[in-house]
Every structure is written in C-alpha cells, then in structure tokens.
C-alpha cells in the first residue's frame, strides 16, 4: 500500500435485532469470540471458525448510493459453537440462515452475532463445515481509519471503489475481517449500463439483462478480506496474457488512460523481474485498476489487481506488484507484522531502481537512513494504529531487509532466502517471529544484534554498525 492521510473519526454504533423463526434450542457449546485480539484492532475478526469461501452477490446502484447483497459464507468450526460473530459496518441485515434454517441475529455496532436454530446443531460441532447466508442492503459506509485516511466504500466520479486496509471490507460484506482468516472468493456484481464492475481474480462470466450487466469474478487462491475489492465505473478494459501465461486484466478510467498506458504496459516485465527476485508469481491473474485522479488518495495492493488513485509511475507499480508476494500471498499474521509487507515492497523499489535506473541500492538506503521520519519508532512496533502506515514501516522496514542482505554477504544466498520465504508461506500467514526464526535457521547465523538494532531498536544505530 501507499497510504497517507490526516485525523481520525469514531465508528458509528448501531443496534438491530432480527429474530428468525424456529431458533429455539441450539448446540451445546460456547459462542465464538468477538475479535481475535489483534494488537491494534482487538475487535477485528472473530473466533471459533475459519472461513473457507465467500460467495458474494452484489447489486449496486451508484446513483442512488445503494447496495443490496447476499453473502454465502462457507466456514469450518474450530470449536463447538452455540453462536458466532461476523463483522459488518452500517448496512442493514434483512435475514440470516445457517444450513438453510433461519437464525437469530443480534447487532451491536459492527458486530453481528449469529445464533443458529436447534435443527442445525450437528453442523456446528468442532471440525464440521457449515454455510451461512446473510442478506443485507443499504448505503455502504466510508470508514475513517485511525490515521485519518478513508477506506471502505468510496464514491467516485461515476461509481465507487471498495478499499479494505485495514478494516474497510466490513463496509460492503459481512465476514471474518482479520488478515489471519484467508478464503477463496466468488464475487458477482450487477451494475447499470454503461458501468463496468471489476474485482479480484479472473472474470468468469458477463451477462446482460435489460439495462443491467452482471460480472462474475473468481479468486481461486486464498485472499485476506482487506485485499478484496470492487471497482464500479466507466472503465476502459483490456485483457491479455504474459509470455508465461498469467492472465492480465486492466481497467482504467478514460481520463487516466493516456497517462497510464506506458506504465501499465510494463506489467509483464515487472512480474517477470519480480519472479526472478522473489520466486514464481503466486497467482494466475494480474493487472491493475486505475481510477480518476482524486477518486481516492492512495494506492492499494488489492489481490491480483492493485488499485491506483490516478496514473501510476513505475516505482509505484513495482511496489504494489511486489505486494502480490509480500502481503497478498504471504499475509501478515497480525497488523503488527505489516512491516514485512511494506519493507519488502519498498526494497523492491530500491532493487528496481538499481537494475533499471542506475541508482545503487546503497544510495537508496543512505537516503532512507538520513530521513528522520524513518526513525520515529521501530518498524515492528508502531506505537498505535495511528502510526501503522507511517514512514518507519516502509523506509526503515526496507533498511532491515538491506541490513539482512549485508549480514548474509552473498547475493545469491540472500535472494535464495527471499524466494524460500515466499515459498514456505505461500498463500498463508506469517509473523515477524516466523520471519526472524526462518532467517536464522536458513542462514545458521545468530542475528540478534541486527534485529535488536534495526528491527526493534528505539534509536538510529550507526550506519556501519
């Protein structure tokens, strides 16, 4: 992500109780936890189950600022459940079922509590898979992050775009919205002509009925919900394949098309170059969504298809595509581990500049080292959620990666380590502790001094120290 903005706003709190018929009784068990105790967002996500698949059917009316949705959520219980929670901000819940039977829904702010009826109790035993269907509608919210940036459902000049890092996905569909619970997705979006709906993964089908067209997108590889997106607008679209068969789909606002053309044409080259550095591309599709300048204020590495707030330059393209390895395939275990995403993506920019622009990595490192903003706090320990996207997570995070490269003192071994890391945690989650343990195991080195000084240290260490 390239995420910068001012001031915070408190979340809205709403209360709603919907009682489904036939909801007496229930499984002998306990409710799943409301929140997974993330260091920065303790109420985000939910316990007691693991989502394996989201099927989202969305009907969007941008002119009326209205969304109607049906979310079919397939999950596996990780404990005996008497009830479980879903995260959803703002939208009105019309009904819910579990295994086809009406379920009771309690609402407190952004938490839905789903209590199945007794007829489905066998399906909520630990280890069993169950399906929940939630029907909902309303005007989707724009959410203000602790750092003041806007996410969730953003209105654009002729449509909308959904951006989810770190909490915005709950603005347009109910789910387990913590990066530790990844799932596959089918997202079908119906919009009025002549608008186009773009999402993650591959376009499975497109069908028109009357003056409305439905676009069905499928993401076959696991995805964290903050990386899911829907972009609705008057896009110019293009489909192609890279030389090694990766499907490309780009969607560009016509006002950004001319200024974006040359940079987007470099996507196959950037993917091939990145694969040499970081290992095989982890997905079957790639591309970009380029909005009109001003529709949003930052770029986001939405899976397969990063969203740009206007025509990108090559450095930004390299950064967001590097996230497909670091952040999208290897996803942080908690939001405290975000430096692994941003540090490696920023380091990819340095590597590209060295290979293509004649700027040595050492020069990029020195520039970052001299920037006082990078020393406000350790990259692996932002003080609060407000600082989660601040300079140390990016610039100092990249410095950690370069100091590791210097410590290994063998470029072949360093890039083998990077490729091994993305392979070991492909389509999974990983923490900072996982990373440091992996590095020390693979290198056979005790790197405590490096981690203490560059990753966790409060002060600026000597550059050669």
C-alpha positions in Angstrom: 0.0 0.0 0.0 1.0 3.6 -0.4 -1.2 5.0 2.4 -1.0 8.6 3.7 -3.7 10.9 5.3 -4.7 13.0 8.3 -7.1 12.7 11.6 -9.4 10.0 13.0 -13.2 9.6 13.4 -15.1 7.4 15.8 -17.1 4.5 14.4 -20.9 4.7 14.3 -22.7 2.3 16.7 -26.0 0.9 15.6 -28.3 -1.7 17.3 -30.6 -4.1 15.5 -32.2 -7.4 16.4 -33.6 -9.7 13.8 -35.3 -12.9 15.1 -35.6 -15.8 12.7 -38.3 -18.4 13.0 -37.5 -21.7 14.6 -34.5 -20.5 16.5 -35.1 -22.2 19.8 -32.6 -24.7 21.1 -29.0 -24.8 19.9 -25.8 -26.7 20.0 -24.1 -27.5 23.3 -21.1 -25.2 23.0 -19.9 -21.7 23.5 -20.1 -18.6 21.3 -17.1 -17.8 19.2 -15.0 -14.8 20.3 -15.9 -11.4 19.0 -12.4 -10.3 17.9 -9.1 -12.1 17.7 -7.2 -9.6 19.9 -5.1 -8.1 17.2 -2.5 -5.7 18.8 -4.0 -2.7 17.0 -7.6 -3.8 16.2 -8.6 -6.2 19.1 -12.2 -6.3 18.0 -11.4 -7.1 14.4 -12.1 -10.7 13.2 -13.8 -13.4 15.1 -13.0 -16.7 16.8 -14.5 -20.2 16.7 -14.5 -20.7 12.9 -12.4 -20.5 9.8 -13.9 -19.2 6.6 -13.0 -21.2 3.5 -15.1 -19.4 0.9 -17.1 -16.3 0.3 -19.8 -16.2 -2.3 -20.9 -12.5 -2.7 -23.8 -11.4 -4.9 -24.0 -7.6 -5.1 -26.4 -5.3 -6.8 -25.0 -1.8 -6.9 -26.9 1.4 -7.8 -24.2 4.1 -7.6 -26.5 7.0 -8.5 -28.8 6.0 -5.6 -25.9 5.2 -3.3 -27.3 1.8 -2.6 -26.0 -1.8 -2.4 -28.0 -4.9 -2.0 -26.1 -8.0 -1.1 -26.3 -11.7 -0.4 -23.2 -13.2 1.3 -22.9 -17.0 1.3 -20.1 -17.9 3.8 -18.7 -21.4 4.0 -16.8 -22.0 7.2 -15.3 -24.7 9.4 -16.0 -24.7 13.1 -12.8 -24.7 15.2 -14.8 -25.3 18.4 -18.3 -26.4 19.4 -20.3 -23.3 18.6 -23.5 -22.1 20.1 -23.2 -18.8 18.2 -20.6 -16.9 16.2 -19.8 -13.4 15.1 -19.4 -11.6 11.8 -18.0 -8.1 11.2 -20.3 -5.7 9.3 -20.4 -1.9 9.4 -23.5 0.2 8.7 -25.6 -1.9 6.3 -29.0 -3.3 7.3 -29.3 -7.0 7.8 -32.6 -8.4 6.4 -32.2 -12.1 7.2 -29.7 -14.8 8.0 -29.7 -18.6 7.8 -27.4 -21.3 8.9 -27.5 -24.5 6.9 -30.7 -23.2 5.3 -32.6 -22.7 8.6 -33.5 -19.2 9.9 -31.0 -17.9 12.5 -31.3 -15.1 15.1 -29.1 -12.1 14.5 -28.1 -9.7 17.3 -26.4 -6.5 16.3 -24.1 -4.3 18.4 -22.2 -1.7 16.3 -20.0 -3.5 13.8 -20.6 -7.0 15.4 -23.3 -9.4 14.2 -24.0 -12.3 16.5 -25.5 -15.3 14.6 -27.3 -17.9 16.7 -28.4 -21.0 14.7 -31.6 -22.9 15.4 -31.5 -26.3 17.1 -32.1 -28.1 13.8 -28.5 -27.4 12.6 -26.7 -28.2 15.8 -24.8 -31.2 14.4 -23.3 -28.9 11.8 -21.7 -26.6 14.4 -19.6 -29.2 16.1 -15.8 -28.7 16.0 -14.4 -29.7 12.7 -17.7 -29.5 10.8 -18.3 -27.3 7.8 -21.4 -25.1 7.7 -22.9 -22.5 5.4 -24.3 -19.1 6.5 -26.3 -16.9 4.2 -26.8 -13.2 5.1 -29.0 -10.8 3.1 -28.3 -7.1 3.6 -28.7 -3.7 2.0 -28.3 0.0 2.4 -25.9 2.8 1.7 -22.3 1.5 2.2 -20.1 3.4 4.6 -16.9 5.2 4.1 -14.7 4.4 7.1 -12.1 6.7 8.5 -9.0 4.9 9.7 -7.2 5.9 12.9 -4.6 7.7 10.7 -7.4 9.7 9.1 -7.3 8.0 5.7 -10.6 6.9 4.0 -11.5 3.3 3.1 -14.4 1.1 2.9 -16.9 2.2 0.2 -15.6 5.3 -1.6 -17.8 7.2 -4.0 -16.0 8.1 -7.3 -16.9 10.5 -10.1 -19.1 7.9 -11.8 -19.3 4.9 -9.5 -17.5 3.5 -6.4 -14.4 1.6 -5.3 -14.0 -0.6 -2.2 -10.7 -0.4 -0.4 -10.2 -2.5 2.7 -6.9 -2.0 4.5 -7.1 -2.4 7.4 -10.8 -2.5 8.3 -12.8 -1.3 5.3 -14.1 -4.6 3.8 -16.7 -4.8 6.6 -18.3 -1.8 4.9 -19.6 -3.9 2.0 -19.8 -7.5 3.1 -20.1 -9.4 6.4 -17.3 -11.7 7.3 -14.3 -12.6 9.4 -12.3 -9.4 8.7 -8.9 -10.2 10.0 -5.9 -11.0 7.8 -5.4 -14.3 9.6 -8.5 -15.8 8.1 -8.0 -16.1 4.3 -10.5 -17.6 1.9 -11.4 -18.1 -1.7 -14.0 -15.8 -3.3 -16.7 -15.7 -5.9 -17.9 -12.1 -6.3 -20.8 -11.3 -8.7 -21.6 -7.7 -9.2 -24.6 -6.3 -11.1 -24.4 -2.7 -12.2 -26.4 -0.4 -14.6 -25.0 0.0 -18.1 -22.7 1.5 -19.2 -20.8 0.9 -16.0 -18.3 -1.9 -15.5 -17.7 -3.9 -12.3 -14.1 -5.1 -11.7 -13.0 -7.3 -8.8 -10.2 -9.7 -7.9 -9.1 -12.8 -9.7 -10.5 -13.9 -13.1 -13.6 -12.8 -14.9 -15.7 -16.0 -15.1 -18.7 -14.6 -16.9 -20.5 -11.5 -18.0 -24.2 -11.4 -18.7 -26.7 -8.6 -19.6 -30.4 -8.5 -18.8 -32.2 -5.3 -19.9 -30.1 -2.3 -18.9 -28.0 -4.1 -16.2 -24.9 -6.3 -16.6 -23.6 -8.8 -14.1 -19.8 -9.5 -13.8 -18.7 -12.7 -12.0 -15.2 -12.7 -10.7 -13.5 -15.7 -9.1 -10.4 -15.8 -6.8 -9.2 -19.4 -6.6 -6.2 -18.7 -4.3 -6.8 -17.7 -0.6 -7.2 -14.0 0.0 -7.4 -11.9 3.1 -10.6 -9.8 3.1 -8.7 -6.5 3.2 -7.4 -7.3 -0.2 -10.8 -7.8 -1.7 -12.1 -5.0 -4.0 -14.9 -4.0 -6.2 -14.5 -1.0 -8.6 -17.5 0.3 -10.5 -17.1 2.9 -13.1 -16.9 3.8 -16.8 -13.6 1.9 -17.4 -11.7 1.2 -20.5 -10.7 -2.5 -20.1 -8.1 -4.7 -21.7 -7.3 -8.4 -21.4 -4.1 -10.2 -22.4 -1.6 -12.8 -21.2 2.0 -12.6 -20.2 4.5 -14.7 -22.1 4.3 -17.3 -19.2 0.5 -17.4 -19.3 -0.6 -15.1 -16.5 -3.9 -13.6 -17.3 -3.9 -9.8 -17.3 -6.9 -7.5 -16.9 -6.6 -3.8 -16.6 -9.4 -1.3 -16.0 -8.7 2.4 -16.5 -10.8 5.5 -16.1 -10.7 7.2 -19.5 -9.3 10.4 -18.0 -6.3 8.4 -16.8 -5.8 6.2 -19.8 -3.3 8.2 -21.8 -1.0 8.9 -18.9 -1.2 5.3 -17.7 -0.6 3.5 -20.9 3.2 3.2 -20.9 3.5 2.3 -17.3 0.8 -0.4 -17.4 2.5 -1.9 -20.5 5.4 -2.7 -18.2 3.3 -5.1 -16.0 4.6 -8.3 -17.7 8.2 -7.1 -17.4 7.8 -6.1 -13.7 6.2 -9.5 -13.0 9.0 -11.4 -14.7 11.7 -9.3 -13.0 10.0 -9.8 -9.6 9.7 -13.6 -10.1 13.5 -13.7 -10.6 14.0 -12.0 -7.3 11.2 -13.4 -5.2 10.1 -16.7 -6.7 7.2 -17.7 -9.1 4.3 -15.3 -9.3 1.8 -16.7 -6.7 -1.4 -16.2 -8.7 -2.9 -17.0 -12.0 -4.1 -13.4 -12.9 -2.7 -9.9 -12.5 -3.4 -6.4 -13.7 -4.5 -3.0 -12.3 -7.4 -0.7 -11.7 -6.6 3.0 -12.4 -9.1 5.5 -11.1 -9.6 9.1 -12.0 -7.2 11.4 -10.1 -9.0 12.4 -6.9 -11.3 9.4 -6.6 -9.1 8.0 -3.8 -5.9 9.3 -2.2 -3.6 6.2 -2.1 -2.7 3.1 -4.0 -3.6 -0.3 -2.5 -2.3 -3.8 -3.3 -5.7 -5.4 -3.8 -5.0 -9.0 -4.7 -4.2 -9.7 -8.4 -5.3 -6.2 -9.4 -3.9 -3.2 -7.4 -6.0 0.0 -7.3 -4.2 3.2 -8.2 -5.7 6.7 -7.5 -4.7 8.0 -10.9 -1.9 7.2 -13.4 0.9 5.4 -11.5 4.6 5.8 -12.1 6.8 2.8 -12.5 8.1 2.8 -8.9 4.6 2.7 -7.5 3.7 -0.1 -9.9 6.7 -2.1 -8.8 5.8 -1.5 -5.1 2.2 -2.7 -5.5 3.1 -5.7 -7.6 5.8 -6.7 -5.1 3.0 -6.9 -2.6 1.5 -9.8 -4.5 4.3 -11.8 -3.0 4.7 -9.8 0.3 1.3 -9.2 1.8 -1.0 -10.9 -0.6 0.5 -14.4 -0.8 2.5 -14.2 2.4 0.0 -12.3 4.5 0.7 -10.8 8.0 -0.4 -12.8 11.0 -1.4 -9.6 12.7 -1.3 -5.9 11.8 1.9 -5.6 13.8 3.6 -7.6 11.1 2.8 -5.1 8.4 6.4 -4.0 8.0 7.0 -7.4 6.3 4.7 -6.2 3.5 5.9 -2.7 3.2 9.5 -3.2 3.9 9.9 -5.8 1.2 7.7 -3.8 -1.3 9.9 -0.7 -0.6 13.0 -2.7 -1.0 11.7 -4.0 -4.4 11.6 -0.3 -5.5 15.2 0.0 -4.5 16.2 -3.1 -6.4 14.3 -1.9 -9.5 16.0 1.5 -9.4 19.4 -0.3 -9.2 18.7 -2.6 -12.1 16.9 -0.1 -14.4 17.7 3.4 -13.3 21.3 3.2 -12.3 20.6 4.1 -8.7 22.6 1.7 -6.4 20.7 0.2 -3.5 23.2 1.7 -1.2 22.2 5.2 -2.4 18.5 4.4 -1.7 19.5 3.0 1.7 21.5 6.1 2.6 18.7 8.4 1.6 16.3 6.5 3.9 18.9 6.4 6.7 19.2 10.2 6.7 15.4 10.7 6.7 14.5 11.5 10.3 10.9 10.4 9.7 12.1 6.8 9.4 13.3 6.8 13.0 10.1 7.8 14.8 9.6 4.2 16.1 10.8 0.6 15.3 9.1 -0.8 12.2 8.0 -4.0 14.0 6.4 -2.0 16.8 4.3 1.1 15.7 3.1 2.8 18.9 -0.6 2.7 17.9 -2.9 2.0 14.9 -2.5 5.7 14.0 1.2 5.1 13.0 0.6 1.8 11.2 1.2 3.3 7.8 3.9 5.8 8.8 7.4 6.1 7.3 9.3 3.6 9.6 7.1 0.7 8.4 8.2 1.4 4.9 11.6 3.1 4.8 13.1 1.5 8.0 11.5 -1.8 7.1 13.4 -1.7 3.8 16.6 -0.9 5.7 16.1 -4.0 7.8 15.9 -6.1 4.6 19.1 -4.5 3.3 21.0 -4.9 6.6 20.0 -8.6 6.4 21.4 -8.8 2.8 24.7 -7.2 4.1 24.8 -9.7 7.0 24.4 -12.7 4.7 27.1 -11.1 2.5 26.2 -13.3 -0.5 23.6 -12.0 -3.0 22.9 -15.5 -4.4 22.1 -16.7 -0.9 20.1 -13.6 0.0 17.7 -13.9 -3.0 17.5 -17.7 -2.4 16.4 -16.8 1.1 13.8 -14.4 -0.2 12.4 -17.0 -2.6 12.5 -19.6 0.1 10.4 -17.4 2.4 7.7 -16.8 -0.2 7.6 -20.5 -1.0 7.5 -21.6 2.7 4.5 -19.4 3.5 2.8 -19.2 0.0 -0.9 -18.4 0.4 -0.5 -18.4 4.2 0.1 -16.1 7.1 3.4 -15.3 8.8 4.6 -13.1 11.7 7.8 -11.2 12.4 8.9 -14.0 14.7 8.3 -16.5 11.9 10.5 -14.4 9.7 13.4 -14.0 12.1 13.3 -17.6 13.0 13.2 -18.7 9.4 16.2 -16.4 8.5 18.3 -17.7 11.4 17.5 -21.3 10.6 18.3 -21.0 6.9 21.5 -18.9 7.4 22.8 -20.6 10.5 23.5 -17.2 12.0 22.6 -15.6 15.3 21.2 -12.2 14.1 20.0 -11.0 17.5 22.1 -7.9 17.2 20.6 -7.0 13.8 17.1 -7.5 15.0 17.7 -5.5 18.2 19.3 -2.6 16.4 17.3 -2.3 13.1 14.0 -4.0 13.7 13.2 -3.2 17.3 15.7 -0.5 18.3 14.3 2.8 19.5 17.3 4.9 18.3 19.2 5.2 15.0 22.1 2.7 15.0 25.5 3.6 13.5 25.2 3.2 9.7 28.1 0.8 9.6 27.3 -0.8 13.0 
